């Protein structure tokens, strides 16, 4: 196995693992890494090293002083670049490859977020819905692990109360529905407040609170959960930083001000 060249398909699979793990879990002792390594006929250390090569290309990692493992190959850079530029296409493909490798069909049970919308159920649309369903599962994993399964505003850490929220809503931008940089980990209440424009974020990820929210001075929960956090920076993700373009869209189109 030593010196075995990595293929693009293998790197896409490893990128799926990167989406599912936190930076601190990128170790050869991690169970998922060991399982993937065995199925790829590679050593756990080689898979862990490749994951840290990928981490070295993630601006969210490097911006905090962490470097990952230098020496990313030209193919590593190509795969990361393709993924970053077109997540809507690559997320379903990456998740499918990882599922096929691991024999994991759990994503089939994920509810399609557009199920309540009017859809033309032609063959092509049904296929598109299936792709979104699979990609949505990996999107959720990527967002949750980026924020270490904690609400980035309220710090709630019970995953049963958390949602992988979209900054620019699903219905508004089909090209970035599965982009982890268009995601925030929020509690159910914070997700609703964000979706309704009652809160937003600056380009520097500081919490903005609408006047409609501030006017509820007699509501202790609103004051403690949101108003008290106004101007504070959110709990920043360790990978997949929120894209300022999506944050600006939210402020300009949804935030009540």
Secondary structure, DSSP 8 states (H G I E B T S, - for coil): -TT----HHHHHHHHHHHHHS-GGG-STT-HHHHHHHHHHT--HHHHHHHHHHHHTT-HHHHTTT----S---HHHHHHHHHHHH-HHHHHHHHHHHHHHHHT--GGGGS--TTTTS-----HHHHHHHHHHHHHHHHHHHHHHHHTTTS-TTT----GGGEEEEESS-GGG-GGGTT-GGGEEEEEHHHHHHHHTTSEEE-TT-BEEE-HHHHT-TT-HHHHHHTGGGTT-B----SSS---HHHHHHHHHHT---
